[in-house]
Amino acid sequence: MNNLTLIIPAKREGSSLPLVLEEIKNYECQILVVLEASDIETINSAKNYNCKIIYQQETGYGDAILEGLKNVKTEYTCIFNADGSFDPKYLDEMIKICKNLDFVFASRYKEKGGSDDDTLLTKIGNFTFTKIGNIFFSVNISDILYTYIIGKTVSFKSLNLKSKDFCLCVEIPIKAKRKGMSYTDTPSYERKRKAGEKKVNEFKDGFKIFLYMIKTFFK
């Protein structure tokens, strides 16, 4: 797995990030932790681990991923959350599947998938946005808002991603489809976050994603 880089956006994750880094420390992959330079607590929490810390020039979840992508030199890239909800046991299988594809999207809603973190509201939101993605963009995946994604680094970079916020989660599959790239989704179980608080605001960020999808549809 030394041909894989994990991009870990970490905003105010001083409590959970060390637990995540401890869990993945024996995986032979590159680890990029991306965060704001002012987030001293999270920076200090990662200093004893074998990872590279990258400072964002701007703010936002999407911006952190874009900053990380600029620094990836391995064949494969994976977006990996700092809250402990992503289980690294799926990495081996996802990278095997990705050998013949551009992207592999993890899904909580396929058989053998699931979530300990989903609420009724987030489940409805995910179902709605996934339907919009499938109907209006022909994105044939079952969990469009889940960003546990492995892809070939060259494919990630060729998408020319722009979103600085959580809209990035739908920008990736929509652009992959429009560019004729190959992809699939595979079951994954989302765990409860290990510490800290969710950064997603269901209403505010949901509305932004909805507007992004509408604007993109008419482009």
C-alpha positions as CSV (number, residue, x, y, z in Angstrom):
1,M,0.0,0.0,0.0
2,N,3.0,2.3,-0.3
3,N,1.5,3.6,-3.5
4,L,-1.3,5.2,-1.6
5,T,-1.6,8.6,0.1
6,L,-4.3,9.4,2.6
7,I,-5.5,13.0,2.6
8,I,-6.9,13.8,6.1
9,P,-8.7,17.1,6.5
10,A,-8.5,18.0,10.2
11,K,-10.4,20.9,11.6
12,R,-10.5,21.1,15.4
13,E,-9.8,17.4,15.6
14,G,-7.2,17.5,18.4
15,S,-9.0,14.7,20.3
16,S,-9.8,12.3,17.5
17,L,-6.9,12.8,15.1
18,P,-4.3,11.0,17.3
19,L,-6.7,8.0,17.6
20,V,-7.0,7.9,13.9
21,L,-3.3,8.2,13.3
22,E,-2.6,5.5,15.9
23,E,-5.0,3.1,14.1
24,I,-3.4,3.6,10.7
25,K,0.2,3.8,11.8
26,N,1.1,0.3,10.6
27,Y,-0.4,0.9,7.1
28,E,2.4,1.4,4.6
29,C,1.0,4.6,3.0
30,Q,1.7,8.3,2.9
31,I,-0.3,10.4,5.3
32,L,-1.1,14.1,4.7
33,V,-2.9,16.0,7.5
34,V,-4.3,19.2,6.1
35,L,-5.5,22.0,8.5
36,E,-5.4,25.7,9.3
37,A,-2.2,27.1,10.7
38,S,-4.1,28.6,13.6
39,D,-5.4,25.1,14.8
40,I,-2.6,24.7,17.2
41,E,-4.2,21.9,19.3
42,T,-4.8,19.7,16.3
43,I,-1.3,20.4,15.0
44,N,0.3,19.4,18.3
45,S,-1.8,16.3,18.5
46,A,-0.2,15.0,15.2
47,K,3.4,15.8,15.9
48,N,4.4,12.4,17.3
49,Y,3.1,10.5,14.3
50,N,4.6,9.7,10.9
51,C,2.6,12.2,8.8
52,K,3.1,15.4,6.9
53,I,1.3,18.5,8.0
54,I,0.1,20.9,5.3
55,Y,-1.4,24.3,6.1
56,Q,-4.4,25.5,4.2
57,Q,-4.2,28.8,2.4
58,E,-7.9,29.3,2.7
59,T,-10.6,27.5,4.8
60,G,-13.1,24.7,4.3
61,Y,-13.3,20.9,3.9
62,G,-13.0,21.1,0.1
63,D,-10.1,23.5,0.3
64,A,-8.2,21.1,2.6
65,I,-8.6,18.2,0.1
66,L,-7.5,20.4,-2.8
67,E,-4.4,21.5,-0.8
68,G,-3.7,17.9,-0.1
69,L,-4.0,16.8,-3.7
70,K,-1.3,19.3,-4.7
71,N,1.1,17.4,-2.5
72,V,0.3,13.8,-3.5
73,K,3.0,11.9,-5.4
74,T,1.7,8.3,-5.1
75,E,-0.3,6.5,-7.7
76,Y,-3.5,6.4,-5.6
77,T,-5.2,8.9,-3.3
78,C,-7.8,8.4,-0.6
79,I,-9.9,11.0,1.2
80,F,-9.9,9.9,4.9
81,N,-11.7,11.7,7.7
82,A,-10.0,12.7,10.9
83,D,-12.9,11.9,13.2
84,G,-12.5,8.1,13.2
85,S,-15.7,7.3,11.3
86,F,-13.9,5.8,8.3
87,D,-12.7,2.3,9.0
88,P,-9.2,1.6,7.4
89,K,-10.0,-2.1,7.0
90,Y,-11.7,-1.3,3.7
91,L,-8.5,0.3,2.2
92,D,-7.0,-2.9,0.9
93,E,-10.1,-4.0,-0.9
94,M,-10.9,-0.5,-2.3
95,I,-7.4,-0.1,-3.8
96,K,-7.6,-3.6,-5.4
97,I,-10.9,-2.6,-7.0
98,C,-9.4,0.7,-8.1
99,K,-6.6,-0.9,-10.1
100,N,-9.0,-1.2,-13.1
101,L,-11.0,2.0,-12.5
102,D,-10.5,5.7,-11.9
103,F,-12.4,5.9,-8.6
104,V,-14.0,3.7,-5.9
105,F,-16.7,5.3,-3.8
106,A,-17.5,3.7,-0.4
107,S,-21.2,3.4,0.3
108,R,-23.1,3.1,3.6
109,Y,-26.3,2.1,1.7
110,K,-25.2,-1.0,-0.2
111,E,-25.7,-4.4,1.3
112,K,-23.2,-5.0,4.1
113,G,-22.8,-1.3,4.5
114,G,-24.3,0.8,7.3
115,S,-23.7,3.7,9.7
116,D,-23.6,4.4,13.4
117,D,-23.5,8.1,12.7
118,D,-26.6,8.6,10.4
119,T,-29.7,10.3,11.7
120,L,-33.1,10.3,10.1
121,L,-32.4,13.8,8.7
122,T,-29.0,12.9,7.2
123,K,-30.4,9.7,5.8
124,I,-33.2,11.6,4.0
125,G,-30.7,14.2,2.8
126,N,-28.3,11.5,1.4
127,F,-31.2,9.7,-0.3
128,T,-32.4,12.9,-1.9
129,F,-29.1,14.1,-3.2
130,T,-28.2,10.7,-4.4
131,K,-31.4,10.6,-6.4
132,I,-30.7,14.0,-7.8
133,G,-27.2,12.8,-8.8
134,N,-28.6,9.6,-10.4
135,I,-31.5,11.2,-12.3
136,F,-30.0,14.5,-13.4
137,F,-26.3,13.5,-13.9
138,S,-26.6,9.7,-14.4
139,V,-24.1,9.2,-11.5
140,N,-24.8,5.6,-10.7
141,I,-23.6,5.4,-7.1
142,S,-25.7,4.8,-3.9
143,D,-24.2,7.3,-1.5
144,I,-23.2,10.6,-3.2
145,L,-22.4,12.5,0.0
146,Y,-20.0,10.0,1.5
147,T,-16.4,11.1,0.8
148,Y,-14.6,7.9,1.6
149,I,-13.1,7.7,-1.9
150,I,-10.1,6.1,-3.4
151,G,-9.0,7.1,-6.9
152,K,-6.0,7.2,-9.2
153,T,-4.1,10.4,-8.4
154,V,-4.0,11.4,-12.0
155,S,-7.7,11.0,-12.2
156,F,-8.3,13.1,-9.1
157,K,-6.1,15.9,-10.5
158,S,-7.7,15.8,-14.0
159,L,-11.1,16.6,-12.5
160,N,-9.9,20.2,-11.9
161,L,-11.9,20.4,-8.7
162,K,-12.9,23.9,-7.5
163,S,-15.3,23.5,-4.4
164,K,-13.8,24.8,-1.2
165,D,-16.6,23.5,1.0
166,F,-18.7,20.3,1.3
167,C,-19.9,20.7,-2.3
168,L,-16.8,18.8,-3.2
169,C,-18.5,15.6,-2.2
170,V,-20.9,15.9,-5.2
171,E,-18.4,17.7,-7.5
172,I,-16.2,14.6,-7.6
173,P,-18.7,12.0,-8.9
174,I,-20.5,14.5,-11.2
175,K,-17.2,15.5,-12.9
176,A,-16.0,11.9,-13.1
177,K,-19.2,11.0,-14.9
178,R,-19.1,14.0,-17.3
179,K,-15.5,13.2,-18.2
180,G,-16.4,9.5,-18.9
181,M,-14.2,8.1,-16.1
182,S,-14.7,4.6,-14.8
183,Y,-15.9,4.1,-11.2
184,T,-18.0,1.9,-8.9
185,D,-19.2,1.9,-5.3
186,T,-18.6,-0.7,-2.6
187,P,-20.1,-1.3,0.8
188,S,-18.6,0.4,3.9
189,Y,-19.7,0.7,7.5
190,E,-19.4,4.2,9.0
191,R,-18.5,4.2,12.6
192,K,-19.4,6.9,15.2
193,R,-16.8,9.6,15.4
194,K,-14.2,9.0,18.1
195,A,-14.3,12.6,19.5
196,G,-15.2,16.2,18.7
197,E,-18.2,17.6,16.9
198,K,-19.5,17.3,13.4
199,K,-18.5,20.1,11.1
200,V,-21.4,19.6,8.7
201,N,-24.5,21.8,9.2
202,E,-27.3,19.7,7.6
203,F,-29.4,22.7,6.6
204,K,-26.8,25.2,5.6
205,D,-24.4,22.8,3.8
206,G,-27.3,20.9,2.4
207,F,-28.7,24.0,0.8
208,K,-25.3,24.9,-0.7
209,I,-25.0,21.4,-2.2
210,F,-28.5,21.6,-3.6
211,L,-27.7,25.0,-5.3
212,Y,-24.4,23.6,-6.6
213,M,-26.2,20.7,-8.2
214,I,-28.8,22.9,-9.8
215,K,-26.3,25.3,-11.2
216,T,-24.1,22.5,-12.5
217,F,-27.1,20.8,-14.2
218,F,-27.7,23.9,-16.3
219,K,-24.1,24.5,-17.3
